[in-house]
Amino acid sequence: MGFDSNSNCSRCGKKSMLIDEVTGEQFCGKCGYVISEKVDESGPERKSYSTPGGTDTSRTGAPTSLTRHDKGLSTVINPLNKDASGRPLSASMKSTITRLRTWDSRSQSHASADRNLRLALSELDRLKDKLTISSITLEKAAYIYRKALEKKLVRGRSISAMIAASLYAACRDTEIPRTLKDVTEASNVKRKDISRCYRILHQELELKMPVVDSVQCIAKISSKVKMTEKTKRHAIKIIKEIQEQNESAGKDPMGLAASALYLSCVQTGVHITQRDIAEAAGVTEVTIRNRYKGIKEMYLSESDL
């Protein structure tokens, strides 16, 4: 914490300006009035912007984010009636801060669309912790939901189901191995409701979804059942040979990955039951047995050639 003796406070007029050396915030030590809240980064910018005088690499403040309803551009007044030093405010200053809080609350948008976005993004933040989603996927999910809100696709439908469908669509788009069952269990919404909302998003927003790669599903299943790296690599080899023969078309990627992993366990001598792999993959044992027969016949015939 530094002290600036050359400037006076514009509110109380006293020379008690303090500077936070970490955040760069400038404020008065007597009345707590904040002069400057953010400071320019001293390091170079990752992107350069064209200006009339050349290129500008400066930046100010934190980056904006679609996962916040106001994109991180609003100001929050601390509810504690204390100054920067932790001392309680005087009666006159306390009434001034109370009026500022009131006008700040009134100035914020209270439209139905803004309230809808607040609830949806708070639900998205809750799903993030349950499903362990990266920031890129969260930004994509928030972008999809904002587009749905602009086209009024959310009207008359559940907010939880729409944000869950947006997150599932973002996982599909960024190729994150999260199944519809995983999203359903995390959101506590019926599977058919999320499926219906996902179909609406896919049709109305004209989303182009890539096919889920079974190799990523193998990594997810093997981490749950604590499989060895040798067995995991052998299962990936089996999946790639299946994809080269175009035998994976029209099949569930998670069921195909579970069957390939079970075949890899059999060939590498790892003792594990079909039930354990089925529970880790979220499929039934019947699916694994049916896929296992076809994969075994094709893989063994290829290895004999």
C-alpha positions, -999 to +999 in steps of 0.1 A: +000+000+000+016+033-011+009+069-002+005+098-027+011+131-011+008+152-043-029+149-049-060+158-028-092+139-025-119+155-048-146+147-022-131+156+012-102+177+000-076+160+023-042+147+013-048+111+022-046+094-012-036+057-010-025+034-039-029-004-038+004-016-053-012-050-064-044-038-081-034-002-088-066+011-072-064+048-060-086+058-031-089+082-002-078+069+032-102+092+051-135+090+033-129+059+012-137+076-021-123+056-050-105+077-076-093+050-100-105+014-098-084-003-125-049+001-138-035-005-173-015-037-177+022-030-180+028-061-202+023-063-239-011-071-254-017-104-271-035-087-299-026-055-318-053-030-330-049-008-360-051+030-352-045+061-373-011+064-357-001+028-362-007-002-340-020+000-305-012-028-280-026-013-249-054-028-228-074-017-198-091-038-171-102-074-172-115-090-204-152-092-209-170-126-207-202-139-222-207-160-191-217-129-171-251-113-177-235-078-181-203-092-197-183-080-167-189-043-174-209-033-144-197-019-110-205-034-077-207-013-045-195-031-015-223-037+011-200-031+040-201+004+054-163+006+059-135+026+043-104+012+027-086+010+061-115-010+076-128+018+098-166+024+098-179+053+078-193+084+094-231+090+095-231+115+066-209+093+044-230+062+052-261+080+040-243+090+008-232+055+001-267+042+008-281+066-018-254+056-043-264+019-038-301+028-043-294+046-076-270+020-088-297-007-082-323+014-100-300+021-129-295-016-137-317-032-162-347-051-147-362-063-180-375-098-182-348-108-207-321-096-183-336-115-154-338-146-176-302-142-185-292-139-149-309-171-139-296-190-169-260-180-164-261-187-127-274-222-136-245-225-161-220-216-134-235-244-112-232-270-140-196-260-147-185-273-113-205-306-117-193-314-152-158-299-150-162-278-181-135-256-196-139-218-200-140-221-238-169-245-237-187-222-211-183-192-234-197-212-263-227-223-242-234-187-231-232-176-267-257-202-279-281-193-251-278-156-259-287-163-295-317-184-284-328-155-262-325-131-291-347-153-313-372-157-284-367-195-283-367-195-245-402-181-242-426-207-227-398-232-220-378-241-189-347-220-184-329-250-168-336-272-198-325-246-223-293-238-206-286-275-202-293-280-239-270-251-248-242-266-226-247-300-243-245-283-277-214-265-267-198-298-256-207-313-289-192-283-308-160-283-288-157-321-289-158-325-251-169-360-242-200-352-221-230-373-229-267-363-227-270-385-197-242-366-179-258-333-185-292-347-174-278-360-141-260-327-134-289-304-142-317-325-126-339-320-157-357-347-176-338-362-205-367-357-229-369-320-220-332-314-227-335-334-260-365-314-271-347-281-264-315-293-281-334-302-312-350-267-313-316-251-309-301-273-336-329-265-360-335-228-353-299-217-349-287-240-377-259-255-356-233-277-373-223-304-349-192-326-355-194-363-348-182-374-314-148-391-315-148-425-297-111-420-288-120-392-264-147-414-249-120-441-242-100-416-222-130-408-202-140-444-194-104-455-187-099-427-162-131-438-143-121-475-141-084-467-135-072-486-166-035-489-174-019-469-202-010-500-222-047-512-222-058-477-231-034-473-260-045-508-274-081-498-272-073-465-291-056-486-318-087-508-321-109-478-325-088-463-352-088-495-372-126-496-369-128-460-381-106-468-411-130-496-421-160-472-417-176-496-393-182-469-367-209-451-387-243-450-370-231-465-337-231-449-303-195-435-297-197-443-260-209-478-265-183-484-292-155-471-270-167-493-241-167-524-263-132-516-277-119-511-242-133-544-230-117-562-260-084-545-251-087-557-215-093-593-228-063-592-251-040-576-226-050-599-197-067-573-176-095-588-155-125-565-154-162-572-158-185-558-184-207-543-157-178-521-144-171-508-179-208-503-186-213-483-154-183-461-162-195-455-198-232-451-190-244-478-213-259-512-208-240-546-207-261-557-237-247-529-258-212-539-249-218-575-257-234-567-291-207-543-301-180-566-288-189-595-311-187-574-342-155-556-332-138-589-322-147-606-356-135-576-376-104-570-356-093-606-355-099-609-393-078-578-399-050-590-377-048-623-396-042-607-429 
